[in-house]
Amino acid sequence: MRTMDKKMICQVAFAPIESVDYLADIKHVIKLIANSNIDHQVGTLSTMISGEKSKIFALLEDIYSVMDSRCGFTMDVKISNLCGQKQQDES
């Protein structure tokens, strides 16, 4: 029997620095997040992601690997094991 991975919430802000087309790079990151089938909400400056921690960490690694070959960037990541937990537990 597989045990459920612990849930977490993560805020990601991706900022291309050395980029030929920074908007295309941001849209590509949002597409990677959308294709991950992890709950997310795209905001003006960042995206909130919530779900199993192993899937979120795998997604962050995927974003890094894919975008490393496309542009120079910074990725500000905030991770919490508490924020949003109460809302997730109630649903």
PyRosetta script that sets phi, psi and omega in degrees:
from pyrosetta import init, pose_from_sequence

init()
pose = pose_from_sequence("MRTMDKKMICQVAFAPIESVDYLADIKHVIKLIANSNIDHQVGTLSTMISGEKSKIFALLEDIYSVMDSRCGFTMDVKISNLCGQKQQDES")
pose.set_psi(1, 130.8)
pose.set_omega(1, -179.3)
pose.set_phi(2, -85.9)
pose.set_psi(2, 129.2)
pose.set_omega(2, 176.2)
pose.set_phi(3, -86.7)
pose.set_psi(3, 145.9)
pose.set_omega(3, 178.9)
pose.set_phi(4, -68.7)
pose.set_psi(4, 135.6)
pose.set_omega(4, 174.9)
pose.set_phi(5, -69.2)
pose.set_psi(5, 148.8)
pose.set_omega(5, 179.2)
pose.set_phi(6, -62.5)
pose.set_psi(6, 139.7)
pose.set_omega(6, 178.4)
pose.set_phi(7, -81.2)
pose.set_psi(7, 151.2)
pose.set_omega(7, 175.5)
pose.set_phi(8, -150.6)
pose.set_psi(8, 167.2)
pose.set_omega(8, 175.1)
pose.set_phi(9, -124.8)
pose.set_psi(9, 145.5)
pose.set_omega(9, -173.7)
pose.set_phi(10, -141.4)
pose.set_psi(10, 136.7)
pose.set_omega(10, 174.3)
pose.set_phi(11, -110.3)
pose.set_psi(11, 126.2)
pose.set_omega(11, -177.8)
pose.set_phi(12, -121.1)
pose.set_psi(12, 128.4)
pose.set_omega(12, 173.1)
pose.set_phi(13, -122.3)
pose.set_psi(13, 112.5)
pose.set_omega(13, -178.3)
pose.set_phi(14, -101.7)
pose.set_psi(14, 129.1)
pose.set_omega(14, -178.6)
pose.set_phi(15, -131.8)
pose.set_psi(15, 106.3)
pose.set_omega(15, 174.7)
pose.set_phi(16, -65.6)
pose.set_psi(16, 139.3)
pose.set_omega(16, 179.0)
pose.set_phi(17, -114.2)
pose.set_psi(17, -52.9)
pose.set_omega(17, 175.3)
pose.set_phi(18, -106.8)
pose.set_psi(18, 96.4)
pose.set_omega(18, -171.8)
pose.set_phi(19, -142.3)
pose.set_psi(19, 141.0)
pose.set_omega(19, 174.9)
pose.set_phi(20, -75.8)
pose.set_psi(20, -38.4)
pose.set_omega(20, -179.2)
pose.set_phi(21, -142.7)
pose.set_psi(21, 89.8)
pose.set_omega(21, -173.2)
pose.set_phi(22, -62.9)
pose.set_psi(22, -34.9)
pose.set_omega(22, 179.0)
pose.set_phi(23, -66.0)
pose.set_psi(23, -40.2)
pose.set_omega(23, 177.2)
pose.set_phi(24, -63.7)
pose.set_psi(24, -37.7)
pose.set_omega(24, 179.1)
pose.set_phi(25, -66.7)
pose.set_psi(25, -42.2)
pose.set_omega(25, 177.4)
pose.set_phi(26, -63.8)
pose.set_psi(26, -44.4)
pose.set_omega(26, 178.7)
pose.set_phi(27, -61.8)
pose.set_psi(27, -34.8)
pose.set_omega(27, 179.0)
pose.set_phi(28, -66.1)
pose.set_psi(28, -40.9)
pose.set_omega(28, 177.5)
pose.set_phi(29, -63.6)
pose.set_psi(29, -43.8)
pose.set_omega(29, 178.4)
pose.set_phi(30, -61.8)
pose.set_psi(30, -37.6)
pose.set_omega(30, 177.4)
pose.set_phi(31, -65.4)
pose.set_psi(31, -40.8)
pose.set_omega(31, 176.5)
pose.set_phi(32, -60.0)
pose.set_psi(32, -42.3)
pose.set_omega(32, 179.2)
pose.set_phi(33, -65.8)
pose.set_psi(33, -46.6)
pose.set_omega(33, -179.6)
pose.set_phi(34, -61.5)
pose.set_psi(34, -38.9)
pose.set_omega(34, -178.9)
pose.set_phi(35, -74.8)
pose.set_psi(35, -9.4)
pose.set_omega(35, -178.3)
pose.set_phi(36, -77.8)
pose.set_psi(36, -12.9)
pose.set_omega(36, -176.7)
pose.set_phi(37, 59.9)
pose.set_psi(37, 29.4)
pose.set_omega(37, 174.1)
pose.set_phi(38, -103.5)
pose.set_psi(38, 140.6)
pose.set_omega(38, 178.7)
pose.set_phi(39, -56.8)
pose.set_psi(39, 131.3)
pose.set_omega(39, 179.9)
pose.set_phi(40, -153.2)
pose.set_psi(40, 159.9)
pose.set_omega(40, 176.0)
pose.set_phi(41, -138.9)
pose.set_psi(41, 115.9)
pose.set_omega(41, -178.9)
pose.set_phi(42, -81.0)
pose.set_psi(42, 127.8)
pose.set_omega(42, 177.7)
pose.set_phi(43, -112.2)
pose.set_psi(43, -174.9)
pose.set_omega(43, -178.1)
pose.set_phi(44, -66.3)
pose.set_psi(44, -43.6)
pose.set_omega(44, -175.8)
pose.set_phi(45, -115.8)
pose.set_psi(45, -12.0)
pose.set_omega(45, -178.9)
pose.set_phi(46, -155.3)
pose.set_psi(46, 171.2)
pose.set_omega(46, 178.7)
pose.set_phi(47, -124.7)
pose.set_psi(47, 133.3)
pose.set_omega(47, 176.4)
pose.set_phi(48, -94.2)
pose.set_psi(48, 132.4)
pose.set_omega(48, -179.2)
pose.set_phi(49, -126.8)
pose.set_psi(49, 135.1)
pose.set_omega(49, 177.1)
pose.set_phi(50, -137.8)
pose.set_psi(50, 140.6)
pose.set_omega(50, -179.8)
pose.set_phi(51, 161.7)
pose.set_psi(51, -159.4)
pose.set_omega(51, -179.3)
pose.set_phi(52, -67.3)
pose.set_psi(52, 134.0)
pose.set_omega(52, -173.7)
pose.set_phi(53, -61.0)
pose.set_psi(53, -37.3)
pose.set_omega(53, -179.5)
pose.set_phi(54, -64.0)
pose.set_psi(54, -36.1)
pose.set_omega(54, 178.8)
pose.set_phi(55, -71.1)
pose.set_psi(55, -38.0)
pose.set_omega(55, 179.0)
pose.set_phi(56, -67.9)
pose.set_psi(56, -44.1)
pose.set_omega(56, 178.0)
pose.set_phi(57, -63.4)
pose.set_psi(57, -37.2)
pose.set_omega(57, 176.9)
pose.set_phi(58, -65.5)
pose.set_psi(58, -39.3)
pose.set_omega(58, 177.7)
pose.set_phi(59, -64.1)
pose.set_psi(59, -44.7)
pose.set_omega(59, 179.1)
pose.set_phi(60, -60.6)
pose.set_psi(60, -40.9)
pose.set_omega(60, 177.5)
pose.set_phi(61, -65.0)
pose.set_psi(61, -39.2)
pose.set_omega(61, 178.4)
pose.set_phi(62, -64.2)
pose.set_psi(62, -46.1)
pose.set_omega(62, 177.9)
pose.set_phi(63, -57.6)
pose.set_psi(63, -47.0)
pose.set_omega(63, -179.4)
pose.set_phi(64, -59.7)
pose.set_psi(64, -49.3)
pose.set_omega(64, -176.2)
pose.set_phi(65, -63.2)
pose.set_psi(65, -45.7)
pose.set_omega(65, -178.4)
pose.set_phi(66, -66.7)
pose.set_psi(66, -46.4)
pose.set_omega(66, -174.5)
pose.set_phi(67, -77.5)
pose.set_psi(67, -20.3)
pose.set_omega(67, 177.5)
pose.set_phi(68, -60.4)
pose.set_psi(68, -31.8)
pose.set_omega(68, 179.4)
pose.set_phi(69, -87.8)
pose.set_psi(69, -8.5)
pose.set_omega(69, -177.2)
pose.set_phi(70, -101.4)
pose.set_psi(70, -36.1)
pose.set_omega(70, -173.0)
pose.set_phi(71, -163.9)
pose.set_psi(71, 167.7)
pose.set_omega(71, 168.4)
pose.set_phi(72, -85.9)
pose.set_psi(72, 143.9)
pose.set_omega(72, -175.3)
pose.set_phi(73, -157.8)
pose.set_psi(73, 166.1)
pose.set_omega(73, 163.9)
pose.set_phi(74, -119.7)
pose.set_psi(74, 148.3)
pose.set_omega(74, 177.5)
pose.set_phi(75, -133.9)
pose.set_psi(75, 109.0)
pose.set_omega(75, 178.9)
pose.set_phi(76, -88.3)
pose.set_psi(76, 118.4)
pose.set_omega(76, -176.0)
pose.set_phi(77, -123.1)
pose.set_psi(77, 124.2)
pose.set_omega(77, 174.7)
pose.set_phi(78, -114.7)
pose.set_psi(78, 129.7)
pose.set_omega(78, -175.7)
pose.set_phi(79, -122.7)
pose.set_psi(79, 137.5)
pose.set_omega(79, 176.9)
pose.set_phi(80, -137.5)
pose.set_psi(80, 141.2)
pose.set_omega(80, 172.7)
pose.set_phi(81, -98.6)
pose.set_psi(81, 2.5)
pose.set_omega(81, 179.9)
pose.set_phi(82, -118.6)
pose.set_psi(82, -46.3)
pose.set_omega(82, -176.8)
pose.set_phi(83, -57.0)
pose.set_psi(83, 128.1)
pose.set_omega(83, 179.0)
pose.set_phi(84, 82.3)
pose.set_psi(84, -9.5)
pose.set_omega(84, -178.3)
pose.set_phi(85, -62.5)
pose.set_psi(85, -44.6)
pose.set_omega(85, -177.8)
pose.set_phi(86, -60.1)
pose.set_psi(86, -43.7)
pose.set_omega(86, 178.5)
pose.set_phi(87, -62.9)
pose.set_psi(87, -42.5)
pose.set_omega(87, -179.3)
pose.set_phi(88, -66.3)
pose.set_psi(88, -39.7)
pose.set_omega(88, -177.3)
pose.set_phi(89, -67.2)
pose.set_psi(89, -31.1)
pose.set_omega(89, -178.1)
pose.set_phi(90, -77.8)
pose.set_psi(90, -21.6)
pose.set_omega(90, -176.7)
pose.set_phi(91, -85.9)
pose.dump_pdb("model.pdb")
